[in-house]
Amino acid sequence: MILLDVFSSPIAGGAQTFLVIVCVLIGLGAGITAIDTRSTFSKKKKADH
């Protein structure tokens, strides 16, 4: 709900766009990190067998 309050608050359009871009970049970075760690762990498991 905090995100909804931030995006619906009367702030400048540029700041709102900036917040959206930052949130998207953080989401992409987290997703790429999760995929990278998953592939790293699967490679280690395959090497053990």
C-alpha positions in Angstrom: 0.0 0.0 0.0 2.9 2.3 0.5 3.8 2.2 -3.2 0.3 3.1 -4.1 0.5 6.1 -1.7 3.7 7.2 -3.3 2.5 6.9 -6.9 -0.9 8.6 -6.2 0.6 11.5 -4.2 0.7 14.8 -6.0 4.4 15.0 -6.8 6.1 16.3 -10.0 5.7 14.1 -13.1 9.4 13.8 -13.5 9.9 12.5 -10.0 7.1 10.0 -10.4 8.6 8.7 -13.7 12.0 8.5 -11.9 10.5 6.4 -9.1 8.9 4.0 -11.6 12.2 3.6 -13.5 14.1 2.9 -10.3 11.5 0.3 -9.2 11.7 -1.4 -12.6 15.5 -1.5 -12.5 15.6 -2.9 -9.0 13.1 -5.6 -10.1 15.2 -6.5 -13.1 18.4 -6.6 -11.1 16.8 -8.9 -8.5 15.5 -11.2 -11.2 18.8 -11.4 -13.0 20.6 -12.1 -9.7 18.1 -14.9 -8.8 18.5 -16.5 -12.3 22.3 -16.2 -12.0 22.4 -17.8 -8.5 20.0 -20.6 -9.6 22.2 -21.5 -12.6 25.4 -21.4 -10.4 23.9 -23.8 -7.9 22.6 -26.1 -10.6 26.1 -26.3 -12.2 27.6 -27.2 -8.8 25.1 -29.9 -8.2 25.8 -31.4 -11.7 29.5 -31.3 -11.1 29.1 -33.3 -7.9 27.3 -36.1 -9.7 
